[in-house]
Amino acid sequence: MTFYRNYAQIKERITFALAVINGIENPNIAAVARDFAVPYNQLLKRYKGRNSRSTRPITNSRLNAAQKATVKAYIPRCDKLGMPALIPQLKNAMQYILDLTHPNSLAPPLGKDFITR
C-alpha cells in the first residue's frame, strides 16, 4: 500500500509528474503514478485538464464576494433601524440580490435550508 502523505505533497509530485509526461504522446499514466507515488486517478484527471482542488472554482456558493458584502451590510442596517434581520428577511434579500444580477431577472430560487447550512 502506498502512503501518499498530505495534499500539498501530492499536488507537488503531480506537478513534477505532469512536467515529465508533458511531451510524451501516449504516456503510461499508471507507471508514472507509481514512479512519483501519486494516486492514479488524480494524475489521470490532471493530465486530462482538470484543475487541482485548490485552483478549482468554488462550489455551492450562489453569492459572489460583493453580494456577500451587501448582505453583511444589510444586517447592521436592520439593527440600526430597530428591527433585527430574521432568517426569512435575509433569504428574501439574498434572492432579490440574485434576481438583480440574473440575466432573466429571475434567478432560480434559494433552497429552504440555504441560510442555515
Backbone atoms as SQL, in Angstrom:
CREATE TABLE atoms (id INTEGER PRIMARY KEY, chain TEXT, resi INTEGER, resn TEXT, atom TEXT, x REAL, y REAL, z REAL);
INSERT INTO atoms VALUES
  (1, 'A', 1, 'MET', 'N', 0.845, -1.184, 0.000),
  (2, 'A', 1, 'MET', 'CA', 0.000, 0.000, 0.000),
  (3, 'A', 1, 'MET', 'C', 0.884, 1.239, 0.000),
  (4, 'A', 2, 'THR', 'N', 0.576, 2.164, -0.853),
  (5, 'A', 2, 'THR', 'CA', 1.368, 3.381, -0.989),
  (6, 'A', 2, 'THR', 'C', 0.875, 4.427, -0.003),
  (7, 'A', 3, 'PHE', 'N', 1.806, 5.117, 0.631),
  (8, 'A', 3, 'PHE', 'CA', 1.462, 6.196, 1.555),
  (9, 'A', 3, 'PHE', 'C', 1.682, 7.505, 0.826),
  (10, 'A', 4, 'TYR', 'N', 0.615, 8.276, 0.632),
  (11, 'A', 4, 'TYR', 'CA', 0.681, 9.454, -0.214),
  (12, 'A', 4, 'TYR', 'C', 1.043, 10.739, 0.512),
  (13, 'A', 5, 'ARG', 'N', 1.008, 10.767, 1.815),
  (14, 'A', 5, 'ARG', 'CA', 1.263, 11.972, 2.630),
  (15, 'A', 5, 'ARG', 'C', 0.090, 12.934, 2.551),
  (16, 'A', 6, 'ASN', 'N', 0.365, 14.216, 2.598),
  (17, 'A', 6, 'ASN', 'CA', -0.734, 15.191, 2.616),
  (18, 'A', 6, 'ASN', 'C', -0.980, 15.762, 1.214),
  (19, 'A', 7, 'TYR', 'N', -2.036, 16.547, 1.108),
  (20, 'A', 7, 'TYR', 'CA', -2.469, 17.054, -0.193),
  (21, 'A', 7, 'TYR', 'C', -1.411, 17.925, -0.861),
  (22, 'A', 8, 'ALA', 'N', -0.731, 18.775, -0.087),
  (23, 'A', 8, 'ALA', 'CA', 0.274, 19.676, -0.672),
  (24, 'A', 8, 'ALA', 'C', 1.417, 18.885, -1.302),
  (25, 'A', 9, 'GLN', 'N', 1.840, 17.816, -0.639),
  (26, 'A', 9, 'GLN', 'CA', 2.918, 16.998, -1.201),
  (27, 'A', 9, 'GLN', 'C', 2.455, 16.247, -2.446),
  (28, 'A', 10, 'ILE', 'N', 1.240, 15.749, -2.414),
  (29, 'A', 10, 'ILE', 'CA', 0.702, 15.061, -3.592),
  (30, 'A', 10, 'ILE', 'C', 0.607, 16.029, -4.766),
  (31, 'A', 11, 'LYS', 'N', 0.117, 17.229, -4.500),
  (32, 'A', 11, 'LYS', 'CA', -0.022, 18.233, -5.554),
  (33, 'A', 11, 'LYS', 'C', 1.338, 18.563, -6.168),
  (34, 'A', 12, 'GLU', 'N', 2.352, 18.681, -5.326),
  (35, 'A', 12, 'GLU', 'CA', 3.700, 18.985, -5.824),
  (36, 'A', 12, 'GLU', 'C', 4.232, 17.845, -6.686),
  (37, 'A', 13, 'ARG', 'N', 4.046, 16.601, -6.224),
  (38, 'A', 13, 'ARG', 'CA', 4.532, 15.456, -7.003),
  (39, 'A', 13, 'ARG', 'C', 3.752, 15.306, -8.311),
  (40, 'A', 14, 'ILE', 'N', 2.461, 15.614, -8.296),
  (41, 'A', 14, 'ILE', 'CA', 1.673, 15.557, -9.535),
  (42, 'A', 14, 'ILE', 'C', 2.182, 16.596, -10.523),
  (43, 'A', 15, 'THR', 'N', 2.551, 17.776, -10.033),
  (44, 'A', 15, 'THR', 'CA', 3.100, 18.819, -10.906),
  (45, 'A', 15, 'THR', 'C', 4.391, 18.338, -11.559),
  (46, 'A', 16, 'PHE', 'N', 5.257, 17.693, -10.775),
  (47, 'A', 16, 'PHE', 'CA', 6.502, 17.155, -11.337),
  (48, 'A', 16, 'PHE', 'C', 6.202, 16.049, -12.353),
  (49, 'A', 17, 'ALA', 'N', 5.251, 15.182, -12.038),
  (50, 'A', 17, 'ALA', 'CA', 4.900, 14.091, -12.945),
  (51, 'A', 17, 'ALA', 'C', 4.336, 14.634, -14.256),
  (52, 'A', 18, 'LEU', 'N', 3.513, 15.666, -14.174),
  (53, 'A', 18, 'LEU', 'CA', 2.961, 16.264, -15.396),
  (54, 'A', 18, 'LEU', 'C', 4.054, 16.909, -16.238),
  (55, 'A', 19, 'ALA', 'N', 5.068, 17.472, -15.585),
  (56, 'A', 19, 'ALA', 'CA', 6.181, 18.062, -16.330),
  (57, 'A', 19, 'ALA', 'C', 6.956, 16.981, -17.074),
  (58, 'A', 20, 'VAL', 'N', 7.075, 15.809, -16.470),
  (59, 'A', 20, 'VAL', 'CA', 7.812, 14.710, -17.103),
  (60, 'A', 20, 'VAL', 'C', 7.050, 14.176, -18.313),
  (61, 'A', 21, 'ILE', 'N', 5.742, 14.014, -18.201),
  (62, 'A', 21, 'ILE', 'CA', 4.971, 13.409, -19.296),
  (63, 'A', 21, 'ILE', 'C', 4.412, 14.440, -20.269),
  (64, 'A', 22, 'ASN', 'N', 4.813, 15.674, -20.134),
  (65, 'A', 22, 'ASN', 'CA', 4.270, 16.753, -20.957),
  (66, 'A', 22, 'ASN', 'C', 4.471, 16.521, -22.450),
  (67, 'A', 23, 'GLY', 'N', 5.637, 16.121, -22.890),
  (68, 'A', 23, 'GLY', 'CA', 5.910, 15.988, -24.316),
  (69, 'A', 23, 'GLY', 'C', 5.627, 14.610, -24.879),
  (70, 'A', 24, 'ILE', 'N', 5.261, 13.661, -24.051),
  (71, 'A', 24, 'ILE', 'CA', 5.037, 12.290, -24.500),
  (72, 'A', 24, 'ILE', 'C', 3.634, 12.171, -25.097),
  (73, 'A', 25, 'GLU', 'N', 3.546, 11.487, -26.259),
  (74, 'A', 25, 'GLU', 'CA', 2.264, 11.398, -26.954),
  (75, 'A', 25, 'GLU', 'C', 1.265, 10.510, -26.215),
  (76, 'A', 26, 'ASN', 'N', 1.626, 9.303, -25.866),
  (77, 'A', 26, 'ASN', 'CA', 0.744, 8.383, -25.135),
  (78, 'A', 26, 'ASN', 'C', 1.465, 7.885, -23.887),
  (79, 'A', 27, 'PRO', 'N', 1.497, 8.684, -22.840),
  (80, 'A', 27, 'PRO', 'CA', 2.238, 8.263, -21.650),
  (81, 'A', 27, 'PRO', 'C', 1.501, 7.159, -20.892),
  (82, 'A', 28, 'ASN', 'N', 2.265, 6.348, -20.193),
  (83, 'A', 28, 'ASN', 'CA', 1.702, 5.318, -19.330),
  (84, 'A', 28, 'ASN', 'C', 1.443, 5.969, -17.972),
  (85, 'A', 29, 'ILE', 'N', 0.229, 6.409, -17.765),
  (86, 'A', 29, 'ILE', 'CA', -0.126, 7.165, -16.560),
  (87, 'A', 29, 'ILE', 'C', 0.055, 6.308, -15.313),
  (88, 'A', 30, 'ALA', 'N', -0.293, 5.037, -15.389),
  (89, 'A', 30, 'ALA', 'CA', -0.174, 4.162, -14.220),
  (90, 'A', 30, 'ALA', 'C', 1.280, 4.033, -13.782),
  (91, 'A', 31, 'ALA', 'N', 2.184, 3.871, -14.736),
  (92, 'A', 31, 'ALA', 'CA', 3.603, 3.747, -14.391),
  (93, 'A', 31, 'ALA', 'C', 4.142, 5.045, -13.801),
  (94, 'A', 32, 'VAL', 'N', 3.759, 6.161, -14.376),
  (95, 'A', 32, 'VAL', 'CA', 4.211, 7.458, -13.859),
  (96, 'A', 32, 'VAL', 'C', 3.642, 7.685, -12.460),
  (97, 'A', 33, 'ALA', 'N', 2.395, 7.293, -12.236),
  (98, 'A', 33, 'ALA', 'CA', 1.790, 7.438, -10.911),
  (99, 'A', 33, 'ALA', 'C', 2.548, 6.610, -9.879),
  (100, 'A', 34, 'ARG', 'N', 2.945, 5.408, -10.256),
  (101, 'A', 34, 'ARG', 'CA', 3.742, 4.582, -9.328),
  (102, 'A', 34, 'ARG', 'C', 5.110, 5.194, -9.090),
  (103, 'A', 35, 'ASP', 'N', 5.752, 5.697, -10.152),
  (104, 'A', 35, 'ASP', 'CA', 7.093, 6.278, -10.013),
  (105, 'A', 35, 'ASP', 'C', 7.097, 7.495, -9.092),
  (106, 'A', 36, 'PHE', 'N', 6.063, 8.305, -9.170),
  (107, 'A', 36, 'PHE', 'CA', 6.012, 9.531, -8.370),
  (108, 'A', 36, 'PHE', 'C', 5.184, 9.366, -7.092),
  (109, 'A', 37, 'ALA', 'N', 4.672, 8.171, -6.838),
  (110, 'A', 37, 'ALA', 'CA', 3.884, 7.856, -5.642),
  (111, 'A', 37, 'ALA', 'C', 2.707, 8.821, -5.483),
  (112, 'A', 38, 'VAL', 'N', 1.915, 8.907, -6.548),
  (113, 'A', 38, 'VAL', 'CA', 0.708, 9.738, -6.518),
  (114, 'A', 38, 'VAL', 'C', -0.483, 8.868, -6.905),
  (115, 'A', 39, 'PRO', 'N', -1.684, 9.224, -6.482),
  (116, 'A', 39, 'PRO', 'CA', -2.868, 8.455, -6.869),
  (117, 'A', 39, 'PRO', 'C', -3.087, 8.506, -8.385),
  (118, 'A', 40, 'TYR', 'N', -3.331, 7.342, -8.961),
  (119, 'A', 40, 'TYR', 'CA', -3.510, 7.222, -10.406),
  (120, 'A', 40, 'TYR', 'C', -4.640, 8.116, -10.907),
  (121, 'A', 41, 'ASN', 'N', -5.789, 8.075, -10.228),
  (122, 'A', 41, 'ASN', 'CA', -6.954, 8.842, -10.702),
  (123, 'A', 41, 'ASN', 'C', -6.692, 10.340, -10.693),
  (124, 'A', 42, 'GLN', 'N', -6.014, 10.824, -9.658),
  (125, 'A', 42, 'GLN', 'CA', -5.717, 12.260, -9.603),
  (126, 'A', 42, 'GLN', 'C', -4.786, 12.660, -10.736),
  (127, 'A', 43, 'LEU', 'N', -3.754, 11.854, -10.969),
  (128, 'A', 43, 'LEU', 'CA', -2.811, 12.166, -12.043),
  (129, 'A', 43, 'LEU', 'C', -3.509, 12.120, -13.400),
  (130, 'A', 44, 'LEU', 'N', -4.347, 11.124, -13.612),
  (131, 'A', 44, 'LEU', 'CA', -5.058, 10.999, -14.883),
  (132, 'A', 44, 'LEU', 'C', -5.974, 12.199, -15.122),
  (133, 'A', 45, 'LYS', 'N', -6.709, 12.602, -14.106),
  (134, 'A', 45, 'LYS', 'CA', -7.630, 13.734, -14.266),
  (135, 'A', 45, 'LYS', 'C', -6.881, 15.034, -14.495),
  (136, 'A', 46, 'ARG', 'N', -5.777, 15.218, -13.799),
  (137, 'A', 46, 'ARG', 'CA', -4.980, 16.430, -14.019),
  (138, 'A', 46, 'ARG', 'C', -4.357, 16.407, -15.412),
  (139, 'A', 47, 'TYR', 'N', -3.938, 15.233, -15.890),
  (140, 'A', 47, 'TYR', 'CA', -3.370, 15.102, -17.231),
  (141, 'A', 47, 'TYR', 'C', -4.421, 15.447, -18.292),
  (142, 'A', 48, 'LYS', 'N', -5.672, 15.096, -18.020),
  (143, 'A', 48, 'LYS', 'CA', -6.752, 15.378, -18.966),
  (144, 'A', 48, 'LYS', 'C', -7.263, 16.807, -18.871),
  (145, 'A', 49, 'GLY', 'N', -6.722, 17.602, -17.935),
  (146, 'A', 49, 'GLY', 'CA', -7.058, 19.016, -17.914),
  (147, 'A', 49, 'GLY', 'C', -7.849, 19.517, -16.728),
  (148, 'A', 50, 'ARG', 'N', -8.216, 18.667, -15.804),
  (149, 'A', 50, 'ARG', 'CA', -8.975, 19.131, -14.639),
  (150, 'A', 50, 'ARG', 'C', -8.052, 19.921, -13.718),
  (151, 'A', 51, 'ASN', 'N', -8.585, 20.972, -13.124),
  (152, 'A', 51, 'ASN', 'CA', -7.807, 21.772, -12.181),
  (153, 'A', 51, 'ASN', 'C', -7.662, 21.033, -10.861),
  (154, 'A', 52, 'SER', 'N', -6.643, 21.429, -10.102),
  (155, 'A', 52, 'SER', 'CA', -6.484, 20.849, -8.777),
  (156, 'A', 52, 'SER', 'C', -7.554, 21.406, -7.853),
  (157, 'A', 53, 'ARG', 'N', -7.702, 20.784, -6.708),
  (158, 'A', 53, 'ARG', 'CA', -8.734, 21.203, -5.762),
  (159, 'A', 53, 'ARG', 'C', -8.580, 22.658, -5.350),
  (160, 'A', 54, 'SER', 'N', -7.340, 23.089, -5.175),
  (161, 'A', 54, 'SER', 'CA', -7.112, 24.453, -4.686),
  (162, 'A', 54, 'SER', 'C', -7.313, 25.510, -5.769),
  (163, 'A', 55, 'THR', 'N', -7.303, 25.122, -7.043),
  (164, 'A', 55, 'THR', 'CA', -7.474, 26.104, -8.116),
  (165, 'A', 55, 'THR', 'C', -8.825, 25.990, -8.817),
  (166, 'A', 56, 'ARG', 'N', -9.662, 25.049, -8.389),
  (167, 'A', 56, 'ARG', 'CA', -10.992, 24.903, -8.972),
  (168, 'A', 56, 'ARG', 'C', -11.903, 26.036, -8.537),
  (169, 'A', 57, 'PRO', 'N', -12.913, 26.362, -9.336),
  (170, 'A', 57, 'PRO', 'CA', -13.889, 27.362, -8.893),
  (171, 'A', 57, 'PRO', 'C', -14.647, 26.871, -7.657),
  (172, 'A', 58, 'ILE', 'N', -15.104, 27.799, -6.874),
  (173, 'A', 58, 'ILE', 'CA', -15.827, 27.471, -5.653),
  (174, 'A', 58, 'ILE', 'C', -17.157, 26.817, -6.009),
  (175, 'A', 59, 'THR', 'N', -17.508, 25.773, -5.265),
  (176, 'A', 59, 'THR', 'CA', -18.795, 25.120, -5.476),
  (177, 'A', 59, 'THR', 'C', -19.747, 25.482, -4.344),
  (178, 'A', 60, 'ASN', 'N', -21.000, 25.289, -4.578),
  (179, 'A', 60, 'ASN', 'CA', -22.050, 25.526, -3.581),
  (180, 'A', 60, 'ASN', 'C', -22.041, 26.951, -3.042),
  (181, 'A', 61, 'SER', 'N', -21.754, 27.899, -3.876),
  (182, 'A', 61, 'SER', 'CA', -21.778, 29.295, -3.461),
  (183, 'A', 61, 'SER', 'C', -22.568, 30.086, -4.495),
  (184, 'A', 62, 'ARG', 'N', -23.691, 30.615, -4.090),
  (185, 'A', 62, 'ARG', 'CA', -24.543, 31.340, -5.024),
  (186, 'A', 62, 'ARG', 'C', -24.180, 32.812, -5.101),
  (187, 'A', 63, 'LEU', 'N', -23.630, 33.361, -4.006),
  (188, 'A', 63, 'LEU', 'CA', -23.317, 34.785, -3.955),
  (189, 'A', 63, 'LEU', 'C', -21.828, 35.007, -4.184),
  (190, 'A', 64, 'ASN', 'N', -21.492, 36.058, -4.929),
  (191, 'A', 64, 'ASN', 'CA', -20.083, 36.407, -5.077),
  (192, 'A', 64, 'ASN', 'C', -19.673, 37.292, -3.899),
  (193, 'A', 65, 'ALA', 'N', -18.431, 37.731, -3.884),
  (194, 'A', 65, 'ALA', 'CA', -17.906, 38.486, -2.740),
  (195, 'A', 65, 'ALA', 'C', -18.649, 39.805, -2.529),
  (196, 'A', 66, 'ALA', 'N', -18.953, 40.513, -3.607),
  (197, 'A', 66, 'ALA', 'CA', -19.657, 41.794, -3.478),
  (198, 'A', 66, 'ALA', 'C', -21.075, 41.588, -2.948),
  (199, 'A', 67, 'GLN', 'N', -21.727, 40.530, -3.403),
  (200, 'A', 67, 'GLN', 'CA', -23.081, 40.254, -2.933),
  (201, 'A', 67, 'GLN', 'C', -23.086, 39.854, -1.461),
  (202, 'A', 68, 'LYS', 'N', -22.082, 39.084, -1.050),
  (203, 'A', 68, 'LYS', 'CA', -21.969, 38.727, 0.367),
  (204, 'A', 68, 'LYS', 'C', -21.749, 39.968, 1.216),
  (205, 'A', 69, 'ALA', 'N', -20.916, 40.883, 0.734),
  (206, 'A', 69, 'ALA', 'CA', -20.667, 42.123, 1.479),
  (207, 'A', 69, 'ALA', 'C', -21.947, 42.942, 1.608),
  (208, 'A', 70, 'THR', 'N', -22.770, 42.935, 0.573),
  (209, 'A', 70, 'THR', 'CA', -24.041, 43.658, 0.622),
  (210, 'A', 70, 'THR', 'C', -24.960, 43.075, 1.693),
  (211, 'A', 71, 'VAL', 'N', -25.027, 41.757, 1.756),
  (212, 'A', 71, 'VAL', 'CA', -25.868, 41.115, 2.770),
  (213, 'A', 71, 'VAL', 'C', -25.318, 41.397, 4.165),
  (214, 'A', 72, 'LYS', 'N', -23.993, 41.363, 4.310),
  (215, 'A', 72, 'LYS', 'CA', -23.392, 41.653, 5.616),
  (216, 'A', 72, 'LYS', 'C', -23.648, 43.095, 6.033),
  (217, 'A', 73, 'ALA', 'N', -23.721, 44.012, 5.094),
  (218, 'A', 73, 'ALA', 'CA', -24.024, 45.412, 5.418),
  (219, 'A', 73, 'ALA', 'C', -25.510, 45.587, 5.738),
  (220, 'A', 74, 'TYR', 'N', -26.343, 44.719, 5.206),
  (221, 'A', 74, 'TYR', 'CA', -27.789, 44.791, 5.441),
  (222, 'A', 74, 'TYR', 'C', -28.136, 44.466, 6.897),
  (223, 'A', 75, 'ILE', 'N', -27.398, 43.559, 7.507),
  (224, 'A', 75, 'ILE', 'CA', -27.704, 43.131, 8.878),
  (225, 'A', 75, 'ILE', 'C', -27.535, 44.278, 9.878),
  (226, 'A', 76, 'PRO', 'N', -26.388, 45.000, 9.908),
  (227, 'A', 76, 'PRO', 'CA', -26.290, 46.130, 10.849),
  (228, 'A', 76, 'PRO', 'C', -27.287, 47.250, 10.537),
  (229, 'A', 77, 'ARG', 'N', -27.618, 47.402, 9.261),
  (230, 'A', 77, 'ARG', 'CA', -28.602, 48.427, 8.890),
  (231, 'A', 77, 'ARG', 'C', -29.959, 48.107, 9.506),
  (232, 'A', 78, 'CYS', 'N', -30.348, 46.852, 9.460),
  (233, 'A', 78, 'CYS', 'CA', -31.611, 46.451, 10.090),
  (234, 'A', 78, 'CYS', 'C', -31.549, 46.678, 11.601),
  (235, 'A', 79, 'ASP', 'N', -30.398, 46.376, 12.213),
  (236, 'A', 79, 'ASP', 'CA', -30.249, 46.587, 13.655),
  (237, 'A', 79, 'ASP', 'C', -30.375, 48.060, 14.012),
  (238, 'A', 80, 'LYS', 'N', -29.786, 48.938, 13.203),
  (239, 'A', 80, 'LYS', 'CA', -29.876, 50.377, 13.469),
  (240, 'A', 80, 'LYS', 'C', -31.313, 50.880, 13.360),
  (241, 'A', 81, 'LEU', 'N', -32.088, 50.250, 12.497),
  (242, 'A', 81, 'LEU', 'CA', -33.490, 50.634, 12.343),
  (243, 'A', 81, 'LEU', 'C', -34.374, 50.047, 13.443),
  (244, 'A', 82, 'GLY', 'N', -33.786, 49.221, 14.290),
  (245, 'A', 82, 'GLY', 'CA', -34.534, 48.654, 15.405),
  (246, 'A', 82, 'GLY', 'C', -35.307, 47.399, 15.069),
  (247, 'A', 83, 'MET', 'N', -35.020, 46.797, 13.933),
  (248, 'A', 83, 'MET', 'CA', -35.683, 45.538, 13.595),
  (249, 'A', 83, 'MET', 'C', -34.612, 44.520, 13.224),
  (250, 'A', 84, 'PRO', 'N', -34.473, 43.488, 14.021),
  (251, 'A', 84, 'PRO', 'CA', -33.432, 42.502, 13.731),
  (252, 'A', 84, 'PRO', 'C', -33.722, 41.775, 12.415),
  (253, 'A', 85, 'ALA', 'N', -32.663, 41.444, 11.720),
  (254, 'A', 85, 'ALA', 'CA', -32.813, 40.737, 10.444),
  (255, 'A', 85, 'ALA', 'C', -33.115, 39.270, 10.730),
  (256, 'A', 86, 'LEU', 'N', -34.307, 38.850, 10.404),
  (257, 'A', 86, 'LEU', 'CA', -34.718, 37.466, 10.609),
  (258, 'A', 86, 'LEU', 'C', -34.319, 36.631, 9.394),
  (259, 'A', 87, 'ILE', 'N', -34.312, 35.337, 9.584),
  (260, 'A', 87, 'ILE', 'CA', -33.879, 34.431, 8.511),
  (261, 'A', 87, 'ILE', 'C', -34.712, 34.618, 7.239),
  (262, 'A', 88, 'PRO', 'N', -36.038, 34.703, 7.314),
  (263, 'A', 88, 'PRO', 'CA', -36.794, 34.920, 6.066),
  (264, 'A', 88, 'PRO', 'C', -36.441, 36.239, 5.375),
  (265, 'A', 89, 'GLN', 'N', -36.162, 37.286, 6.172),
  (266, 'A', 89, 'GLN', 'CA', -35.780, 38.568, 5.576),
  (267, 'A', 89, 'GLN', 'C', -34.435, 38.452, 4.871),
  (268, 'A', 90, 'LEU', 'N', -33.482, 37.778, 5.505),
  (269, 'A', 90, 'LEU', 'CA', -32.167, 37.599, 4.876),
  (270, 'A', 90, 'LEU', 'C', -32.288, 36.783, 3.594),
  (271, 'A', 91, 'LYS', 'N', -33.089, 35.737, 3.646),
  (272, 'A', 91, 'LYS', 'CA', -33.275, 34.901, 2.458),
  (273, 'A', 91, 'LYS', 'C', -33.901, 35.708, 1.323),
  (274, 'A', 92, 'ASN', 'N', -34.908, 36.523, 1.644),
  (275, 'A', 92, 'ASN', 'CA', -35.542, 37.353, 0.614),
  (276, 'A', 92, 'ASN', 'C', -34.578, 38.402, 0.070),
  (277, 'A', 93, 'ALA', 'N', -33.740, 38.968, 0.946),
  (278, 'A', 93, 'ALA', 'CA', -32.754, 39.951, 0.490),
  (279, 'A', 93, 'ALA', 'C', -31.749, 39.298, -0.456),
  (280, 'A', 94, 'MET', 'N', -31.300, 38.096, -0.106),
  (281, 'A', 94, 'MET', 'CA', -30.352, 37.385, -0.975),
  (282, 'A', 94, 'MET', 'C', -30.999, 37.030, -2.303),
  (283, 'A', 95, 'GLN', 'N', -32.250, 36.598, -2.261),
  (284, 'A', 95, 'GLN', 'CA', -32.951, 36.270, -3.500),
  (285, 'A', 95, 'GLN', 'C', -33.101, 37.506, -4.375),
  (286, 'A', 96, 'TYR', 'N', -33.390, 38.643, -3.762),
  (287, 'A', 96, 'TYR', 'CA', -33.521, 39.899, -4.507),
  (288, 'A', 96, 'TYR', 'C', -32.196, 40.277, -5.168),
  (289, 'A', 97, 'ILE', 'N', -31.096, 40.133, -4.425),
  (290, 'A', 97, 'ILE', 'CA', -29.769, 40.444, -4.977),
  (291, 'A', 97, 'ILE', 'C', -29.463, 39.528, -6.155),
  (292, 'A', 98, 'LEU', 'N', -29.766, 38.244, -6.006),
  (293, 'A', 98, 'LEU', 'CA', -29.532, 37.307, -7.109),
  (294, 'A', 98, 'LEU', 'C', -30.411, 37.636, -8.314),
  (295, 'A', 99, 'ASP', 'N', -31.656, 38.036, -8.062),
  (296, 'A', 99, 'ASP', 'CA', -32.560, 38.397, -9.163),
  (297, 'A', 99, 'ASP', 'C', -32.044, 39.610, -9.933),
  (298, 'A', 100, 'LEU', 'N', -31.451, 40.570, -9.215),
  (299, 'A', 100, 'LEU', 'CA', -30.933, 41.776, -9.878),
  (300, 'A', 100, 'LEU', 'C', -29.806, 41.459, -10.855),
  (301, 'A', 101, 'THR', 'N', -28.997, 40.480, -10.520),
  (302, 'A', 101, 'THR', 'CA', -27.831, 40.167, -11.354),
  (303, 'A', 101, 'THR', 'C', -28.093, 39.049, -12.357),
  (304, 'A', 102, 'HIS', 'N', -29.233, 38.404, -12.280),
  (305, 'A', 102, 'HIS', 'CA', -29.529, 37.296, -13.192),
  (306, 'A', 102, 'HIS', 'C', -29.945, 37.849, -14.551),
  (307, 'A', 103, 'PRO', 'N', -29.525, 37.218, -15.663),
  (308, 'A', 103, 'PRO', 'CA', -29.854, 37.729, -16.998),
  (309, 'A', 103, 'PRO', 'C', -31.360, 37.807, -17.268),
  (310, 'A', 104, 'ASN', 'N', -32.129, 36.871, -16.748),
  (311, 'A', 104, 'ASN', 'CA', -33.578, 36.873, -16.977),
  (312, 'A', 104, 'ASN', 'C', -34.333, 37.616, -15.885),
  (313, 'A', 105, 'SER', 'N', -33.622, 38.253, -14.999),
  (314, 'A', 105, 'SER', 'CA', -34.152, 38.985, -13.840),
  (315, 'A', 105, 'SER', 'C', -34.974, 38.114, -12.899),
  (316, 'A', 106, 'LEU', 'N', -34.809, 36.800, -13.004),
  (317, 'A', 106, 'LEU', 'CA', -35.454, 35.889, -12.073),
  (318, 'A', 106, 'LEU', 'C', -34.520, 34.695, -11.866),
  (319, 'A', 107, 'ALA', 'N', -33.711, 34.781, -10.823),
  (320, 'A', 107, 'ALA', 'CA', -32.749, 33.719, -10.533),
  (321, 'A', 107, 'ALA', 'C', -33.480, 32.499, -9.982),
  (322, 'A', 108, 'PRO', 'N', -32.893, 31.320, -10.119),
  (323, 'A', 108, 'PRO', 'CA', -33.509, 30.142, -9.505),
  (324, 'A', 108, 'PRO', 'C', -33.659, 30.367, -8.001),
  (325, 'A', 109, 'PRO', 'N', -34.749, 29.910, -7.427),
  (326, 'A', 109, 'PRO', 'CA', -34.988, 30.190, -6.009),
  (327, 'A', 109, 'PRO', 'C', -33.963, 29.513, -5.108),
  (328, 'A', 110, 'LEU', 'N', -33.691, 30.162, -3.993),
  (329, 'A', 110, 'LEU', 'CA', -32.801, 29.587, -2.994),
  (330, 'A', 110, 'LEU', 'C', -33.509, 28.423, -2.309),
  (331, 'A', 111, 'GLY', 'N', -32.747, 27.440, -1.897),
  (332, 'A', 111, 'GLY', 'CA', -33.328, 26.295, -1.205),
  (333, 'A', 111, 'GLY', 'C', -33.820, 26.663, 0.183),
  (334, 'A', 112, 'LYS', 'N', -34.637, 25.796, 0.753),
  (335, 'A', 112, 'LYS', 'CA', -35.217, 26.108, 2.058),
  (336, 'A', 112, 'LYS', 'C', -34.167, 26.133, 3.157),
  (337, 'A', 113, 'ASP', 'N', -33.064, 25.434, 2.994),
  (338, 'A', 113, 'ASP', 'CA', -32.011, 25.403, 4.006),
  (339, 'A', 113, 'ASP', 'C', -30.793, 26.227, 3.610),
  (340, 'A', 114, 'PHE', 'N', -30.934, 27.126, 2.649),
  (341, 'A', 114, 'PHE', 'CA', -29.780, 27.885, 2.151),
  (342, 'A', 114, 'PHE', 'C', -29.108, 28.693, 3.255),
  (343, 'A', 115, 'ILE', 'N', -29.867, 29.364, 4.075),
  (344, 'A', 115, 'ILE', 'CA', -29.302, 30.242, 5.108),
  (345, 'A', 115, 'ILE', 'C', -28.720, 29.441, 6.255),
  (346, 'A', 116, 'THR', 'N', -29.365, 28.371, 6.638),
  (347, 'A', 116, 'THR', 'CA', -28.971, 27.658, 7.850),
  (348, 'A', 116, 'THR', 'C', -27.857, 26.649, 7.639),
  (349, 'A', 117, 'ARG', 'N', -27.437, 26.418, 6.426),
  (350, 'A', 117, 'ARG', 'CA', -26.364, 25.432, 6.223),
  (351, 'A', 117, 'ARG', 'C', -25.015, 26.038, 6.440);
